Amino acid sequence: MQPLPPETTPREVQQRMEAGEAIRLIDVREPGEFAVTRISGAELIPMGTVPSRLEYLDAVADEATLIVYCHHGVRSQRVAEFLKQSGYARVVNLAGGIDAWSEQIDPKLARY
């Protein structure tokens, strides 16, 4: 298996989803942000709770590549780096976060 790039674009994620690739979208924003808008099928695991959710993420990462995102991609990049340092090989940051997703993939999503 080839190493994954540190980041991926919204279009690449959409293509991977359409191809049926096993991916899990992990939203690391706060609950209030998640309530405003979210990518369909994403799971909320706020950045501050990630260390306490490693056991859960271990099981999820065995089944799918983790695509982490936040508002603009800064927090999720930190989370992706933390997960890689914790031994996760299949984790990628969504470049530009949900803001880029709403611009490039789903303009119906609320922007904030």
N, C-alpha and C positions, 0 to 999 in steps of 0.2 A: 504494500500500500504506500502510495506517495504521501509525503508530508503535506498537510493542508496549509494554504496560505494563512497569514495572520488575520486578513480581512477578506470580506467578500462584498459584492455590490448587491443592491436590491434585485437587479435583473438576474444576476447569477443565482440568487436564492430562489427566485420565482421559477427559473428554468429547472433547478434541482428538484423543486417541489413538483412541478409538472411532469418531470421524468420519473417520479415515484421514489426518489431517493429518500432514505430514512433520515429525516432531520427533525430536530425539536427546536422550536423557537422559544428562547428564554428571555423574557422581558425583565430587565433589572431596574426598571424605574420604580417609583413609589406608588402605592395604591391609588392616590389621588390622580396621578398622571394616567395610570392604567384605566381609571374610570372615565377619563376624558376621551381617550382613543386607544385602540390596540389593533395589532395585526391579528386577523382571524386565526385561531388555533394556537396562539401564543400562550405561554404559561408565565404567570407573574411570580418571580422570586426576587424581591427587592435586593439591591446590592448589599446592604448591611446584613442580610440574612443568609447570604451565600455560604459563608464558612459553616454555619450550623446545618446547612442542607447538603453537605458533601456526600453523606451516605446515600441520600436519595438521588443526587446527581450521578453517583457511581453507577447505579442501576440504569438510569436513563441513558448515560453515555455508552453503556454496553450495547444498546439497541440502535442508537442514532447519533449522528453528528449534532453537536450543540451549536446553534447559531444564537449568540447573545446580542441583545440590542438594548438601547436606551433612547433618549430623545435625539441626540446628535452623534452618538458613538463614542463619547469620551469615557463615561462611566463603564460602558460595556467593554471597552478596550482594556480597562483596568481589571475588570472581572475575568476577561479571557486570559490575560497574562497571569492572574492569580491561579486560575484553573490549570493552565499549562504548567506552572511551577508546582502545582499540587499533583501532577502526574497525568493530567488529561491530555490525550493526543488529539482527540477529535472535537476541537472547540475552535470556533471562528467568530470574529467580531463582524457585525453588520455595519459596514462603513456608512456614516451619515445617519444611522439610527432610523427611528420611525419617521423622522422628518423627511429623510431621503426616500423612504418607502412611499410616503404619501405623495411626494412629488413625482416619482417615477413609475409607481405600480398602481396605487389606489388613491386617486385624487378625491374620493368621497370621504376619506378619513379626515377627521378634524385636525387642524394644525394649531399649535399653541406656541 
